[in-house]
Amino acid sequence: MTRPLAGKVALVSGAGKNIGRAIALRLARDGAAIVVNGRSDRAAVEAVAAEIEAAGGKALPWVADVSDKPAVDAMVAAAAAALGGIDILVSNAGLRRQTKFLDMGFEEWREIMSVALDGAFILAKAAVPHMIARGGGAFVAMSGVSTHVGTLNRCHVSASKAGLEGLIRALAVELAPHGVTCNCVAPGAIDTARGASAGPAPANRVNRPIPMGRFGTVDEISAMVRHLVGPEGAFITGQTIHVNGGEFLT
């Protein structure tokens, strides 16, 4: 069976569970070696890496906070030493909080921004030179529907994702001559396990019915990422691709 990502190395942040895990497994299934990154849950990271290797793939589990530049630099250097470099970067790590703007402290604002936006910048700074050295690559960052429709008590999350989309558009233009594509995937309501810090699902979601009549799945998101980073996505760059069942229409 053809494995279109054979010989490629992918780094997936936030890969210990939910969408990140699904992306890591999908890319591995198509032949990529995977750097499985997580912020703190070493057991989850190692479990995903073990799952990839049990299926005949290659994986490097690595715990690092993507907002910590020295930690990210060390992770990418280890990936280059063990796997040869980086061809694909998926910036999936993010934090979800629900706090009213009037109750929000600057520390919480910066914590959210530091992972989703600063983390994407730090990851790209470390990984893109390896892509260029290897003749090109693909960078996909995970945005979300909330930044496009507005969501109660999540102004920091929405701002971080809006900034992320701006970063991706700028990098798409700047890195195109090097053969590096840059895109965002913006999931809608996806059936995932919510962490305690994320709080309950936003109350105003009932005002945004999903025309498809259901939540999306992590596999539907990973399929879009796989399309963008593979040969089929080589002419797609600078885009935000919405996967939301019609909840938000561009």
Stockholm file with secondary structure:
# STOCKHOLM 1.0

chainA/1-250         MTRPLAGKVALVSGAGKNIGRAIALRLARDGAAIVVNGRSDRAAVEAVAAEIEAAGGKALPWVADVSDKPAVDAMVAAAAAALGGIDILVSNAGLRRQTKFLDMGFEEWREIMSVALDGAFILAKAAVPHMIARGGGAFVAMSGVSTHVGTLNRCHVSASKAGLEGLIRALAVELAPHGVTCNCVAPGAIDTARGASAGPAPANRVNRPIPMGRFGTVDEISAMVRHLVGPEGAFITGQTIHVNGGEFLT
#=GR chainA/1-250 SS CCCTTTTCEEEETTTTSHHHHHHHHHHHHTTCEEEEEESSCHHHHHHHHHHHHHTTCCEEEEECCTTCHHHHHHHHHHHHHHHSCCSEEEECCCCCCCCCGGGCCHHHHHHHHIIIIIHHHHHHHHHHHHHHHTTCEEEEEECCTHHHHCCTTCHHHHHHHHHHHHHHHHHHHHHGGGTEEEEEEEECSBCCCCCGGGCSCCGGGGGSCCTTSSCBCHHHHHHHHHHHHSGGGTTCCSCEEEESTTSSCC
#=GC SS_cons         CCCTTTTCEEEETTTTSHHHHHHHHHHHHTTCEEEEEESSCHHHHHHHHHHHHHTTCCEEEEECCTTCHHHHHHHHHHHHHHHSCCSEEEECCCCCCCCCGGGCCHHHHHHHHIIIIIHHHHHHHHHHHHHHHTTCEEEEEECCTHHHHCCTTCHHHHHHHHHHHHHHHHHHHHHGGGTEEEEEEEECSBCCCCCGGGCSCCGGGGGSCCTTSSCBCHHHHHHHHHHHHSGGGTTCCSCEEEESTTSSCC
//
